[in-house]
Amino acid sequence: MVEYYYLKFSCDRVAWIFRMIAFTKTAVQYSTVVFLASLLILAHMFFDLLMLWVNYNTWPLVYEFEIIFLYITIRGLVSPYRQDSFGRIKSIF
């Protein structure tokens, strides 16, 4: 693959990582659940960047396992809370 595309795809992913870091810093002020979920998504973004450099995202089973792990983990974070407790989370606005 041309080096230009590696640079472009890497810079795009790094830009999304910086956006997610900013969101995670903001989320810590509002809710622990949102903070932990955004932290997991940030870990996914780092993993995705690493997989781009290692093998250009050609191992689909690794991604399927990771997405299932993220789903189960985020579901486990949210399940202890009742539906009405989400209404009590401080609003951003």
Rosetta blueprint (number, residue, H / E / L):
1 M L
2 V L
3 E H
4 Y H
5 Y H
6 Y H
7 L H
8 K H
9 F H
10 S H
11 C H
12 D H
13 R H
14 V H
15 A H
16 W H
17 I H
18 F H
19 R H
20 M H
21 I H
22 A H
23 F H
24 T H
25 K H
26 T H
27 A H
28 V L
29 Q L
30 Y L
31 S L
32 T H
33 V H
34 V H
35 F H
36 L H
37 A H
38 S H
39 L H
40 L H
41 I H
42 L H
43 A H
44 H H
45 M H
46 F H
47 F H
48 D H
49 L H
50 L H
51 M H
52 L H
53 W H
54 V H
55 N H
56 Y L
57 N L
58 T L
59 W L
60 P H
61 L H
62 V H
63 Y H
64 E H
65 F H
66 E H
67 I H
68 I H
69 F H
70 L H
71 Y H
72 I H
73 T H
74 I H
75 R H
76 G H
77 L H
78 V H
79 S L
80 P L
81 Y L
82 R L
83 Q H
84 D H
85 S H
86 F H
87 G H
88 R H
89 I L
90 K L
91 S L
92 I L
93 F L
